[in-house]
Amino acid sequence: MKKIYLVRHGESQGNVAKVHQHPDTPLSEIGESQAQVVARRFTHLQIEKIISSPYQRAKQTAEAIANFNHLAIEEEELFRERRGPSQLIGLSHSNQVSQAIRQELRTHLLDQDGTWRYSDEETALEFATRSQQALQFLKERSETNLVVVSHALNIRMLLANVLDQSNALDHLYEIYDNFDLHNTGLSLIVFNQEKQRWSVVCVNDHSHLG
């Protein structure tokens, strides 16, 4: 049985400011503390390696876990956050332009079989496909206990793909929309090699935050 612990990064400065984030957005002071706290949860687990999104806030969280547990980190693009239109970066969530763009994205999300694009963002189909590739990547790893440090939208899509493997985009995004993940929330998925199937064990365990 292969166990994959999915960890959302700690609170970032962008989370605090409620703005659309750049890949280089770092953790906030609270986020750094959260990363230290979640690191302690892996003390008694036989983790073999940490795989991290290349984004700064995820790398900082992964480094806290790695340093506390003497683990190696491997960066992997498959676990970066979903890429939105570059016009959104730096805009607050309440900005009128931001709200208008996000409304248009929601309206047309599954148009043209998920290939509709507003500008330079990752389409619905591209994002779902990358998530499926990420699960295949994890399935083929030799390790049996891994920590993956990623982002809320990315983890939500990984969970949706585990729960619905029909590849029907409308069903997939219905599931995806129903997850709420806290900073450093911990989810666990497992892969049964004998049955060749994934399953979800827990979602968004953030009890370490009190």
Summary of the structure (lengths in Angstrom):
residues: 210
radius of gyration: 16.8
end to end distance: 29.8
largest distance: 51.3
contacts: 690
relative contact order: 0.20
helix: 46%
strand: 19%
